[in-house]
């Protein structure tokens, strides 16, 4: 969550910060659980796969 406290971040930026290279693993093990728990949110919730999608802490 520390990487989300500063600003809105792209999925690839968060992966780089955490040292994770496999996108599927990142989504299933980190991103989706945080979204489900309401700890982070999408900037474009209607388009979850948008190239402009970013995430921020709630």
Backbone bond lengths (Angstrom), bond angles and torsions (degrees), N, CA, C in turn:
res aa  C-N    CA-C-N  psi(-1)  N-CA   C-N-CA  omega(-1)  CA-C   N-CA-C  phi
1 X - - - 1.454 - - 1.522 112.20 -
2 X 1.320 117.52 -20.89 1.452 119.81 -178.31 1.524 112.19 -58.88
3 X 1.329 117.69 -36.76 1.458 119.71 -178.80 1.522 111.67 -69.98
4 X 1.319 118.38 -16.54 1.455 121.82 -179.52 1.520 112.82 -94.92
5 X 1.305 117.79 -10.33 1.458 120.11 -176.50 1.524 113.22 -72.99
6 X 1.309 117.71 -23.64 1.459 120.63 -174.36 1.522 111.94 -84.02
7 X 1.337 117.29 -51.06 1.459 120.48 -175.24 1.514 109.90 -157.68
8 X 1.321 115.44 -177.38 1.459 120.89 174.91 1.521 108.09 -73.74
9 X 1.334 116.76 138.31 1.450 121.53 -175.81 1.513 111.61 -129.48
10 X 1.313 114.83 146.92 1.462 121.28 173.38 1.513 109.09 -80.00
11 X 1.320 115.36 159.09 1.458 121.27 179.18 1.531 110.67 -57.12
12 X 1.323 117.27 -43.75 1.467 120.49 -178.63 1.523 111.95 -65.63
13 X 1.323 117.95 -33.91 1.470 120.96 177.40 1.521 110.82 -66.05
14 X 1.334 116.60 -40.50 1.461 120.21 179.31 1.525 110.31 -68.29
15 X 1.332 117.08 -39.08 1.461 120.71 178.43 1.528 110.30 -62.14
16 X 1.316 116.41 -43.20 1.464 120.48 179.88 1.530 110.16 -64.12
17 X 1.326 117.78 -43.27 1.450 122.60 179.76 1.532 111.10 -59.76
18 X 1.332 116.49 -40.23 1.463 121.68 -178.33 1.529 113.15 -86.17
19 X 1.334 117.16 -9.42 1.459 120.99 179.83 1.520 113.16 75.84
20 X 1.325 117.01 30.32 1.464 122.24 -179.83 1.520 108.40 -106.75
21 X 1.338 116.77 131.22 1.458 120.85 -176.50 1.524 113.57 -105.49
22 X 1.310 118.12 -22.18 1.461 121.91 -175.93 1.523 109.61 -95.12
23 X 1.322 116.58 112.15 1.469 122.35 -174.16 1.531 112.57 -61.71
24 X 1.326 117.36 -41.01 1.465 120.16 -178.75 1.519 110.98 -61.98
25 X 1.325 116.62 -44.17 1.463 120.97 177.95 1.521 110.46 -62.84
26 X 1.315 117.15 -42.98 1.462 120.97 179.40 1.521 110.48 -59.92
27 X 1.332 116.36 -47.25 1.468 119.87 -179.09 1.524 111.59 -62.53
28 X 1.340 117.78 -47.49 1.470 120.14 -174.81 1.524 113.12 -75.01
29 X 1.336 117.60 -35.11 1.468 120.25 -175.76 1.528 114.59 -92.04
30 X 1.322 117.60 -24.49 1.467 120.29 -174.32 1.530 113.25 -123.71
31 X 1.312 116.60 -58.86 1.465 120.39 -171.36 1.536 112.86 -65.89
32 X 1.321 117.11 -53.49 1.472 119.81 -177.86 1.532 113.07 -60.87
33 X 1.349 119.63 -43.76 1.469 118.03 176.91 1.534 113.12 -60.85
34 X 1.333 117.56 -39.24 1.467 120.21 178.66 1.526 111.03 -66.50
35 X 1.326 117.09 -39.10 1.467 120.75 176.99 1.531 110.33 -65.22
36 X 1.335 116.83 -44.42 1.468 121.15 -179.41 1.527 112.42 -63.48
37 X 1.328 116.54 -36.01 1.465 121.03 179.78 1.524 112.44 -80.04
38 X 1.326 117.28 -7.26 1.455 120.95 179.73 1.518 114.04 76.75
39 X 1.324 117.51 18.34 1.461 120.98 -179.73 1.526 112.21 -83.47
40 X 1.330 116.16 -24.67 1.459 121.07 173.92 1.516 108.44 -132.51
41 X 1.323 116.40 161.90 1.458 121.71 179.29 1.525 108.95 -138.93
42 X 1.329 115.06 160.76 1.459 121.37 178.68 1.518 110.26 -92.70
43 X 1.327 116.09 146.72 1.460 119.40 175.72 1.522 111.64 -75.79
44 X 1.346 117.05 -25.92 1.465 122.15 178.39 1.537 107.72 -127.40
45 X 1.320 118.22 76.26 1.465 120.61 -174.83 1.528 114.19 -62.67
46 X 1.331 118.22 -25.93 1.467 121.01 -179.85 1.522 112.67 -73.90
47 X 1.338 116.96 -17.29 1.465 121.68 -178.85 1.525 109.27 -132.46
48 X 1.333 117.62 77.01 1.465 120.54 -175.03 1.523 114.58 -62.50
49 X 1.319 119.30 -23.07 1.468 122.27 -179.11 1.529 113.00 -101.33
50 X 1.322 117.80 11.03 1.465 121.67 -179.51 1.526 111.30 -60.47
51 X 1.335 116.46 141.86 1.463 120.05 177.27 1.523 111.15 -67.26
52 X 1.310 117.35 -16.90 1.461 122.30 179.18 1.523 113.29 -96.62
53 X 1.340 115.88 4.29 1.468 120.72 -178.19 1.518 111.46 -64.14
54 X 1.325 115.24 135.62 1.451 121.90 174.54 1.531 107.84 -133.48
55 X 1.310 115.80 165.97 1.455 121.54 -178.48 1.518 109.65 -128.64
56 X 1.311 115.98 149.11 1.468 120.39 178.50 1.522 109.45 -143.78
57 X 1.322 115.46 155.11 1.462 119.36 179.83 1.513 110.01 -76.66
58 X 1.320 115.56 147.25 1.463 121.14 -176.77 1.502 109.21 -105.24
